[in-house]
Amino acid sequence: MCELARELGRQVGVLLSREGVVRDVVVGDASSLMLPDIGRLRGGQGRFRGLRLVHTHLRGEPLSLDDLNDLALLRLDMVAMVEAREDGLPGRAEVAYLDPAALAVDGDDLEAELTGDPFERITARSVGELDLDFQATIQALEQEFTRIVDRAAHAGEAERALVVGTSSDDDHFNETLDLVRSADVVIAGVKRQRRRRVHPRTVVGSGKLQELVLDAMRRRATVAIFDIDLKPAQARAFEDATGLKAIDRTQLILDIFAQRARSGDGKLQVELAQLRYSLPRLTEKDAGLSRLTGGIGGRGPGETVLEIGRRRIRDRIRKLEKSVERLSRQRDVRRRQRRRQGLPVLSIIGYTNAGKSTLLNALTSSEVAAEDKLFMTLDPTSRRLRFPREGEVIITDTVGFISDLPQDLVEAFRATLEELADADLLLHVADASDARIHEKSESVERLLEKLELTKIPTLRVLNKADRVSPELVEALESRYDGIAISATKRHGLRRLIQAAEDRLGRNRPWASSELSTHRADTAP
């Protein structure tokens, strides 16, 4: 190798299996190598590639950053450099491999950076003086990494993820963290890279890729969740470079919706959104997907397995779209029935986790699931309610909104969101204790514009007022012309009911014989 390197004036390298078989021969330029595609990782999170790179350096310089990136990103067993002297003989040597001790995690600091050099290095003045038992070393490495992984497995941990922030907006990133927690995914660590534009191919730069791979090994993470939406090519390139599964913001929200869907209608709409999202991302994951179908009925040009998969997804999408259309017609029939009964409809809307379901429970003595998580409500819930002057009304809880709500979700949940079009009054619930109340309120209003619902009267409800000072409550009520309440403590509900009746613009009295068990006028 050294003779060839000197003769060519280029770096020369080989990829060796653990049995010492030459897998690939690589010729680069004077200062670097470009490794070929070496396939997928061997099974198991604590496993390495089963290949080591041995290559020449013409000037005997130490292992480069590219060498160490290859070691980390490709999960190679080892990387070795041998100096190619001017006489064609081997000179000094250097070997590097990942150091389990440097990657061990102490504590739960999610933003803790890797300390020290994560690589173990061995140097020698010549190859003959290199003191290294390769087989024993790699066996001990895999045993140690497997022990770290097994420790988490025995603890029964859920899927662990690195949350990667590429947006400079801290509030946006914090919202992504809340989404991850709502998806019941363990946050193994967080990584931020503030740059003016994301990397067009792998989202983050090569240096950050190495950090992510090492941190994933260190924290036993198998998933990287991004706070932005990724192009299909970017997600594939990132996964190929790191071995981590790439999840973007839209996919994360879809996963939460899939967990929350309980009714047949909700599950149908979530499936439609997921298929619309996945269709452009269906790709040739391995060689099997590129083979042509064959045999009887499959001869001739035929379709690839990939094309068949795409066709089946399109067929399923068309079927689901017809079902959603049928669902929309059924909901329209129910709305017409309510209109014939002359019952006013109040729809509770607002940013996710603002307290909409808690408000419904407080007003109607219901037990709709309400937790401090994003998108706890997915399927619409309607209850009947008695107003002191207005009489009986229908009040409906709807799915929460969020900034940059994926268009696939808006389209898929069209039948559900159409319920809002029949409302006589929208109760826009906002979290008074949220520092981003203005931005979140604007996100809700933009979606209302997109759904062409801005003509419906709206009453702003400032929930969680018990968490802020009276002075701030007064300022928010004045700014938004709203009613401050605490749904959990049942404060301010009487004022809210009175204001809702005033906004409805009707004063029809109700008879005492019409009293129901859900007496709204008894609220404090």
Disulfide bonds with the S-S distance in Angstrom:
none
